[in-house]
Amino acid sequence: MHVRRGDKLSVEANKYEVEDYMGAAESWFESRESNGMEVDRRVYLATDDLHVANDIKNRCLHVLLYTDY
């Protein structure tokens, strides 16, 4: 997922909370599981904000997070 928090927020992008992103990811995981698929809860995070990466790491312990931070 790509979470923007830098200079683009003021001009080109809306700010969404971590809960919004992770809620969408969780819905995707659950839709695959409901179809009988085995799902590893892995997320690659692209962001310009270290706080976002730390927030997801601290709140979403059931998700394996890949990031540059």
N, C-alpha and C positions, 0 to 999 in steps of 0.2 A: 504494500500500500504506500501511497505517496502523501505525506502530511506536510503541507506548506505552512510555515510560520514566519518567514522572513519578509523581504520587501514586497513580495507579490500580494500579500494580504491587503494592503491599503489600496491597491489599484485593480488587480486582476482576479483575486480569489476571495471566497468567503471563508470565514473561520468556522471549522467544525470541531467539536470536542472529541477527545479520545474515545469517549463512550459511543459516539456516532460511528466512528471507524470500526471499533471493535464489535459493535452491534451488527454491523454489516458483515464483518468477517464471520462472526458466530452464526448468523443466518445462513451464510454460504456453507459452513461446515455442517450445520444441522440438515440442510437440504440434501447434501450428499449422503449423510448417514441415514436419513429417512428412506433413501432409495437403495439401502443395503450396502453402500460402499463403506469400506474401512477408511477412516480419515485421520491422518496425522495433523494435528493442529499446529501448523507452521505458518509463520508470517514473515515476509521480507519487508522491512521498513526502510523507505527512503525518506529522509527528512533533513531539514537544515537546522533543527532544534534539538539539542541534547536532552532538554527537559521532556520532550515528547517520548523519546526512547526510554528514558528512566521511568516515566509515568506508566507506560505500557508494561515494562518489565516488572514494576512493583504491583500493579493491579491485576495483571492477566497471567497468573502463575501457571495456568493450564496451557499456555501457548508457548511454543518454541519460537523465539524471536531472533531473526537474523537482521543485523544492521551494521553500519559502519562505526557506530558509537559503542 
